[in-house]
Amino acid sequence: LELFLFDESGKRVGTVGKFPFLVMARRPNVRYESPMEFSPRITVAASDVAYIGFTDSYDIGVYDRSGKRIRTIRRAWTPVRVTKQDLDNYKAAFVGGMNEGGTTSADWRAFRERRFGEMNFAETFPAHGQMKVDEIGNLWVQETQRPTADPMMNRFFSAPKLPIEWSVFDRAGRWLGQVNTPANFWVFEIGPDYIAGVQRDELDVEHVQLYPLIKPR
């Protein structure tokens, strides 16, 4: 994947570089390649600098506006292995999920069963998840979390069913601490003293939610 730099007007002003995007794989009895599930992929966040990582390791490059790598954020991590239970949970959610019309049928489930048999799965989960930059320039990195019993994301902003742990780094790459965001909450914006996003209640109804962000003195 090639990443470019654009100015505020939308004009392309440079190139950051080429980076690995995701892992493709193909089973012996399948004619096409497809993305490997649970595998590493590119993560990007930006403010006045760009943070780019490929999640096969906890190694995040920091790039300035000229596309030059100016520092690297690294952290020790222990790979989380994908278990049979993880695969069983994924299969149950994938095969039992609804089609685009919001319905299901025996034919649909049979199709999804065949499709699941064509998938490839990584042996371990990625080193970390998505990244976000808050309004004062700190980098928030989502820590790896084993999926719940229903791991499939069926909506554009499907909320995680468990609390999410984030590692927070300042502009110099120094680790500031860990923050947990609530279950069923999708983070949209992180301010100097708040976190805003969408919360899903027990009836699966969406609400805009604002949480205070209390920092140690």
Disulfide bonds with the S-S distance in Angstrom:
none
